[in-house]
Amino acid sequence: MQNRQEKISQVIVTAGQMRDIEDRIFAAGMPVVALMEKVAGLIARRIQEIPPTPLKKGGYILSNTAFLRGSRVGILVGPGHNGGDALVVARELHFRGYEVWIYSPFSKLKELTSQHLQYAQSLGIPIYQTIEQLPDSDLLIDGLFGFGLERNLTDPIASAINQLNELPVPIYSIDIPSGLHTDTGVVLGTAIRATHTFCLGLWKLALFQDQALEYLGKAELIDFDIPLADVEAVLKDAPSIKRITPATALTNLPLPRPPVTHKYKEGHLLLICGSRRYAGGAILTGLGARASGVGMLSIAVPESLKSLLVSHLPEALIVGCPETETGAIAHLQLPEKTDLSSFNAIACGPGLTRDATPIVQEAINSDRPLILDADGLNILAQMGAIATLKKRLAVTVLTPHTGEFERLFPDVPDAKHDRVQAVQEAAAQSKAIVLLKGARTAIANPQRAVWILPESTPALARGGSGDVLTGLLGGLLVQAATKQIPIEDIVATAAWWHSQAGIIAAQERTELGVDAFTLTQYLIKALT
C-alpha cells in the first residue's frame, strides 16, 4: 500500500487540473492567504538549506558564497499569486537577515499580491520598476509568472528576462520558470533560465517535456499537503500521468525470487537480432537481457555470428540462422520441436537491417508478446504501423526514438512539441505500448495512461544503449508474466533501471565514458 507521500510524488498534472485542485481546496475553506503563507515559508526554508551551485559564465567557473544571512537576494514579482508567493518569501528572508530588494515591473497586481507589496514597502524593502535600476545580488527569486501562462511574452518584460538570464547569479523559480507553457514546456517568446525550480504542490507536466529541461535547473517538489482526496477527485476520469519513482520501479522487479523455482519458471526470451554488418547489436541486446536475470535466453542470429555470440554469452542458446547475401537473417531456423509459441516473449530488431523484413513479419504474426526496436520499427513503419498492430492479439511494445516515432506515426502531432500527447495518441491508435525515448522518456498504454522517466543522462546518447534497453526489457517482461504486473509498469521499470545505470556510470566515468558495453556492466550496480 503506497503512502500519501509516494503517491503525491508520482502525480503529474496539467495547468487545468492544478487549477481545479486548488479550487477544491479553497472551496473547502482554505484561505488563499493562508496557503500563500505556508508555501512561501517552505520555499524560504529551502533557500536557506540549499548549497549554492557554481555557475559557468564565459568559460569560467564562478564560485558563489553560501546564501547566509546578509546575502543579497533579488525578488522578481509578477502580477498574480505567483508574485504574491515571491513577496512573502521576500518578507521572510528580510526578517531572517538577508538584504532583499524587489523588482516589480507591473502596474496592475492581484489584490492579495498588491497588499504584500505594500507591506514589503512599509518594511523598507527597496522596490524597483525597471531593469536598469536593479542593484547587484547573490541570488534571484523568480515569481514573475506561475502555472497557466498561455501568451508569448513581449517587451519590456521579455527584454528584462533576457537581461536577467545574463547575470552571473543563480535564479530560483517558484513553481515553473517564467515564460514556459505549463503543459508543453514550450518557450513563450523567452523564459527564465533557472538553476533551481520549486514546483508547488504537484509536479507540472512541462517539467517532463524535453524542450523545457534547459530552463529548469534542478527541480524539486514543495509538498504543501494537498489532500489526496482532492487530487483523486479531479484526476479520476483522466488518463493518469505519473513519474516513475525508485520505490515503484524496485517493487516491480522480480525480486526476491521464490525459494523453489527453476529456469523455465523465470521466463524464456527469444531475441532476434544482429547481422554481419551489425554484430554488436546482437551482443549488446543479449548482455542487456542477461542482466535482467531471465531464466532462459535464446538468441537468433545469422549463422556467421554464432561463434561470436557464444564467446560473449556462453549461457545463452545461440541459434544460427541461414543468412542473405548481405549477412542478414534469411529465415528463422529454430531447434527441432520449437516454434515461436515456445517462448514467453520475443524482442526483435537491433542490428537486423531491413533485409530481414520477412523475419520481422513472422514475429509480428506470432501470438507472443513482442518488443520491436531499431530495424524492427523501421520495417514496421514500411508495413503501416497502426493497421499492422491492430491485427495483433498479443501485447506489442514499441521503443522508438523521435525519428523512428515520426516514421511510425506520421499523422500523430509533432512529438517534439508535446511528447506526452504524442505518445498517448500513438498508443491509443496502435493499441501498443509505446516507449518514446528522450531526455524524459515517456511510456503510454492504449488507454492513454502515461509513465514518465524523471531523470536520465546525456551519457546514454550513444549508439547501442537502446539495444541494451531492449534486452533488459525483454528479460523483465518474461519474468513478470506470472506476477500480474501491468506491462506498461514493467516497461517503465526497465526504462528506470537502464537510466539509473547510465547515471551511476556517468558519475564514475563522466558522460564521455559510458559506451553501451560499459553501460551493461553498471546494470546490476544500479540496484545495489
KOLLONU-165742 format. One record per residue (C-alpha): x, y, z. Coordinates in steps of 0.02 Angstrom, whole numbers, padded with zeros to 5 digits, always signed. Each point is the difference from the previous one (the first is absolute). Last residue first. Example, Ala and Ser with C-alpha at 12.3 -4.5 7.8 and 13.67 -1.06 7.14 Angstrom:
2
+00684-00053+00357-00069-00172+00033
END
This chain:
528
+01142-00123-00258-00127+00024-00138+00101+00116-00113+00151-00114+00022-00097-00137-00090-00017+00109-00154+00173+00077+00011+00093-00128-00106-00129+00016-00139+00039+00185-00012+00183-00038-00037-00055-00093-00157-00110+00147-00051+00137+00129+00019+00000+00104+00158+00164+00095+00011-00045+00167-00076-00135+00038+00129+00131-00013+00137+00068-00170+00060-00063-00016+00179-00149+00118-00005-00034-00051-00179-00010-00184+00049-00121+00040+00140-00113+00100-00116+00007-00130-00138-00045-00141+00119-00143+00106+00067-00065+00026-00176-00004-00186-00041-00088-00038+00165-00129+00139-00029-00035-00057-00180-00019-00180+00058-00120+00053+00137-00105+00102-00121-00015-00150-00117-00049-00110+00147-00132+00126+00053-00064+00006-00180-00021-00189+00006-00116+00008+00151+00067-00112+00140-00097-00163+00024+00154-00093+00064-00003-00150-00118+00064+00090-00156+00120+00110+00097+00151-00108-00041-00036+00009-00186-00012+00189+00001+00154+00027+00105+00110-00091-00124-00076+00090-00149+00024+00169+00082+00183-00033+00035+00029-00059-00177-00085+00152-00076+00087+00118+00121+00172-00066-00050-00045+00027-00183-00047+00180+00041+00175+00030+00070+00075-00063-00163+00047+00166-00078+00023+00137+00126-00117+00128+00078+00003-00094+00167+00130+00120+00070-00133+00133-00022-00063-00056+00171-00171-00046+00068-00129+00065+00121-00187+00004+00025-00046-00147-00114-00181+00028-00046-00141-00128+00015-00158+00033-00100-00179-00065-00003-00073+00025-00173-00113-00156+00005+00110-00077-00136+00151+00011+00116+00125+00142+00007+00185+00011+00045+00098+00163+00003+00190+00018+00006+00055+00168+00069+00167+00033-00085-00072-00101-00142-00071-00167-00048-00184-00023-00041-00059-00163+00077-00164-00051-00084-00113-00137+00066-00102-00057-00149-00183+00023-00045+00062+00093-00155-00117+00151+00011-00002+00015+00189+00188-00028+00016+00040+00131-00133-00120+00127+00076+00072-00018+00174+00178+00010-00068-00040+00162-00091-00090+00081+00147+00149-00036+00112+00130+00055-00125-00077+00170-00028+00097+00104-00126+00136-00122-00054-00127-00140-00017-00089+00096-00138-00182-00052-00004-00034-00179-00062-00023-00017-00189+00177-00061-00037-00011-00136+00134+00133-00130-00034+00118+00116-00094-00022+00136+00130+00032-00123+00140+00159-00062-00084+00067+00178-00003-00052+00034+00180+00078-00159+00072-00108-00154-00011-00031-00139+00128-00159-00091-00054-00081-00129+00113-00130-00119-00072-00126-00101+00102-00077-00153-00080-00150-00001-00116+00085+00093-00142-00113+00067-00138+00002+00178+00067+00190-00005-00015+00000-00012-00189-00127+00140-00031+00091+00118+00119+00176-00037-00058-00016+00002-00188+00114-00135-00073+00141+00123-00034-00013+00064+00179+00010-00179+00065+00163-00022-00096+00073+00155+00081-00062-00056+00170+00081-00172-00011+00152+00090-00069+00021+00086+00170-00120-00072+00129-00151-00115+00008-00052-00090+00159-00125-00141-00023-00118-00096+00113-00028-00166-00092-00141-00046-00120+00113+00011-00152-00041+00104-00155+00113+00142+00059+00146-00122+00019-00028-00068-00174-00008+00176-00073+00164+00042+00087+00081-00152-00078-00069+00041-00173+00076+00176+00012+00176-00061+00040+00077+00098-00145-00050+00155+00099+00153-00018+00109-00006-00117+00153+00116+00096+00117-00127+00019+00140-00173-00056-00057-00096-00132+00095-00043-00040+00179-00111-00154+00021-00099-00057+00152-00045-00155+00101+00079-00113-00130-00060-00167-00070-00133+00089-00105+00139+00055-00117+00036-00179-00051+00100-00141+00075-00016-00186-00033+00172+00001-00083+00105+00154+00036-00048+00163-00086+00050+00043-00178-00068+00174-00026+00017+00064-00179+00122+00104-00101+00085+00082+00150+00107+00141-00069+00176-00020-00069-00021+00093-00165-00006-00162-00101-00142-00055+00113+00021-00107+00153-00048-00171+00063-00024+00004+00189+00116-00039+00145-00097-00018+00162+00104+00047+00151-00066-00077+00162+00065+00118+00133+00119-00046+00142+00155+00029-00107-00047+00181-00036+00154+00091-00066+00091-00148-00079-00163-00081-00054-00049+00160-00090+00160+00001-00103-00019-00185-00042-00176+00029-00065+00033+00155-00103+00024-00086-00168-00161-00098+00025-00104+00160+00001-00074+00030+00173-00140-00072+00108+00033+00022+00185-00078-00114+00132+00001+00050+00183-00069-00106+00141-00032+00054+00179+00011+00189-00026+00107+00084+00133-00021+00173-00078+00189+00018-00022+00001-00138-00132-00132+00091-00102+00110+00156-00010+00149-00108-00047-00101-00081-00139-00054+00167-00070+00181+00058+00003+00063-00156-00090-00137+00005-00133+00029+00183-00037+00188-00028-00008-00018-00116-00150-00060+00143-00109+00069-00030-00174-00008-00190+00008-00173+00018+00072-00073+00010+00175-00165-00031+00085-00140-00119+00043-00002-00019+00189-00106-00140+00072-00040+00006+00185-00042-00148+00112-00067+00046+00171+00047-00023+00183-00112-00153+00013+00105-00077-00138+00159+00020+00102-00064-00082+00158-00089+00053+00160-00010-00041+00185+00060+00140+00114-00107+00127-00092+00103+00139-00079+00019+00161+00095-00009+00094-00111-00080-00002-00173+00007+00191-00009-00166+00092+00012+00027+00058+00180+00168+00075-00051-00085+00105-00133-00134+00064+00118+00123+00050+00137+00121+00077-00125-00137+00114-00069-00066-00002-00178-00096+00162-00013-00184-00010-00040-00129+00054-00128-00167-00084+00030-00135+00004-00133-00137+00117+00063-00161-00053+00086+00070-00011+00177+00118+00149-00014-00104+00133+00088-00069-00111+00137+00168-00089+00023+00092+00163+00032-00134+00062+00120+00002-00166+00095+00190+00008+00013-00016+00158+00103+00132+00126-00057+00133+00001+00134+00115+00142-00054+00123-00114-00089+00136+00107-00079+00060-00112-00141+00176+00018-00066+00076+00050-00165+00185+00024-00033+00026+00119-00146-00166+00029-00083+00038+00100-00158+00107-00129-00094-00134-00131+00036-00148+00087-00079+00019-00068-00178+00007-00180+00064-00170+00005+00085+00000-00067+00178-00004+00166+00094-00138+00060-00115-00122-00126+00077-00004+00083+00170+00047-00101+00155-00119+00027+00146-00002+00119+00148+00118+00133-00063+00147-00035-00115+00154+00089+00070+00116+00020-00149+00189+00020+00017+00132+00070-00118-00135+00090-00096+00013+00062-00177-00147+00121-00001-00099-00006-00160-00016+00078-00172-00131+00007-00137-00115-00125+00085+00126-00140+00020-00092-00165-00023-00008-00109+00157-00155-00084-00072-00113+00007+00152+00052+00151+00103+00058+00105-00148+00167+00073+00052+00026+00189+00015+00034+00011+00186+00092-00154+00064-00127-00113+00087-00064-00015+00179+00109+00139+00074+00161+00021-00098+00171+00010+00085+00127+00099-00101+00187-00019+00030+00113+00148-00033+00113+00047-00147-00131+00116-00078-00039-00038-00183-00167-00081+00041-00056+00163+00082+00032+00092-00163-00106-00122-00099-00137+00012+00130+00000+00189-00010-00011-00005-00190-00154-00112+00012-00077+00113+00134+00017+00157-00109-00038-00074-00120-00105-00152-00042-00038-00167+00083-00097-00122-00107-00171-00045+00068-00058-00156+00095+00065+00014+00179-00095-00127+00107+00128-00034+00134+00092+00144+00081+00067+00163-00072+00123+00130+00070+00048-00088+00162+00182-00034-00040+00114+00013+00152+00172+00070-00042+00160-00038+00098+00163+00087+00045-00064+00171-00051+00057+00161-00082-00118+00148-00007-00146+00016-00122-00038+00171-00071+00028-00045-00182-00129-00140+00009-00139+00122+00036-00134+00008+00137+00107-00012+00156-00053-00032+00181+00117+00019+00149-00055-00094+00158-00037+00131+00134-00123-00105+00097-00142+00111-00061+00051-00044-00179-00017-00185+00039-00174+00036+00071-00055+00088-00159+00068-00141-00107-00095-00127+00106-00160+00099-00023+00026+00011-00188+00022-00189-00009-00163-00024+00094-00093+00119-00116+00070-00069-00163+00126+00121-00075-00012+00138-00129+00150+00114-00034+00122-00142-00036+00190+00019+00009+00023-00060+00181+00185-00035+00036+00022-00019+00188+00154+00018+00110+00057-00107+00146+00155+00004+00110-00024-00159+00102-00016+00007+00189-00135-00129+00034-00137+00132+00002+00046+00051-00177-00001-00183-00054-00178-00018+00063-00057+00162-00082+00076-00045-00168-00076-00175+00008-00169+00084+00032+00032+00108-00153+00043-00151-00107-00161-00087+00046-00095+00158-00046+00088+00004-00168-00060-00176-00031-00169+00065+00056-00009+00112-00152+00081+00161-00061+00181-00057-00003+00139+00031+00125+00185-00035-00025+00084-00005+00172+00186+00043+00009+00098-00075+00145+00160+00075+00071+00083-00109+00131+00001+00072+00177-00052-00162+00082+00077-00141-00097-00026-00051-00180+00166-00089-00016+00134+00088-00102-00009-00028-00185+00148-00066-00101-00006+00062-00178+00074-00128-00119+00070+00078-00157-00039-00031-00185-00103+00157-00020-00109-00043+00148-00017-00168+00084-00087+00006+00168+00056-00080+00163-00149-00076+00090-00058+00074+00165-00035-00117+00146-00187-00021+00026-00058+00021+00181-00035+00187+00007-00099-00004-00161-00095-00151+00066-00063+00096+00152-00058+00146-00107-00092-00121-00114-00091-00085+00144-00051+00169+00072-00060+00056-00171-00113-00151-00015-00075+00021+00173-00029+00188-00016-00080-00021-00171-00113-00137+00068-00056+00113+00141-00033+00146-00119-00105-00108-00115-00108-00050+00148-00034-00188+00010-00189-00017+00019-00051-00151-00102-00027+00112-00151+00183+00053+00011+00060-00180-00006-00121-00046-00138+00055+00150-00104+00182-00051+00026-00037-00171-00073-00092+00077-00149+00146+00118-00037+00123-00144+00010-00105-00100-00123-00007+00145-00123+00187+00031+00010+00034-00183-00034+00046-00121+00137+00135-00128+00041-00024-00116+00149+00143-00114+00053+00064+00097+00152-00179+00016+00063-00020-00189+00004+00165-00025+00092-00042+00134+00127-00175-00070+00032+00060-00176+00039-00007-00139-00127-00077-00164+00054
END
